[in-house]
């Protein structure tokens, strides 16, 4: 379960990063709430829930298939659900039908004027789809060139960045691993200057559209992100082992220790007011014997109620019931005291 909590934490940072690149302010707690809401069977209507739902597909291994121009429009609608002003909605058959320009983030000056004709945009998107589905091209260059071309064409008035990054995240998640996929926007956010410079280099007339520098730069950014994730995984593993050892040495009952061992994971790796582990899931884990022994769901419910009444855990949501580790338990464990 710790790996799942680690993913949710990584995803929350990714969602926040893709928003911040676009100048959209959002909090880590907001992102966790969106993830919790999106963990249902269908997307919910809360802010960013549709975006979170789309990114959760990467974790679940659900591939997206871009075979038509309408597929691109559908992804745009799902990624941007509720975030685009009516005035910025596409006014063409599928894409925008009017002009748009891209500003230099540092100077505010216009540096790129994509084609304003929907027929041209549509033709470019058709060419992109053919390129994306060409299996003869090595997948990493293909993903990065596709990302460049999508942003270059800018098929929509707004939210091209978030849509383009989602497409890249999804593809890298399929071909490499889901943690690399959902670390793409965060990596870019930390290296924004290099990222935008790579775009400028391709568009420099002296380069004649050569994308080599762009590919090398983004591969370097992705590699840094992978190294960062590996470091964080090792640190998280060490932290988890420390807490498991503390719990095991305590004088709580074996079933109480089992409950704590699960609840400590969203506490350590998640948003402490937006846990993704509800009581039903916890009871199911312990009933299936995911620890050294199994416990009935009824006895686990009684254990949860007892720990809540004693102040070791507290209720953060009623339906479904979700409990979180309490400060008294944290103090007890970190002080090295036993019950």
ABEGO torsion letter per residue (X at the ends): XAAAAAAAAAAAAAAAAAAAAAGBBBBAAAAAAAAAAAABABBBABBGAAAAAAAAAAAAGBBBBBABAAAAAAAAAAAABGABBAAABBABAABBABBBBBBBAAAGBBABBBBABAAAAAAAAAAAAAAAABAABBAAAAAAAAAAAAAAAGABABGAAAAAAAAAAAAAAAABBAAAAAAAAAAAAAAAAAAAAAAAAAABAAAGGBAAAAAAAAAAAAAAAAAAAAAAAAAAAAAAAAAAAAAAABABBAAAAAAAAAAAAAAAABBAABBABBAAAAAAAAAAGABABBBBAAAAAAAAAAAAAAGABBBABAOBBBBBBBAAAAAAAAAGBBX
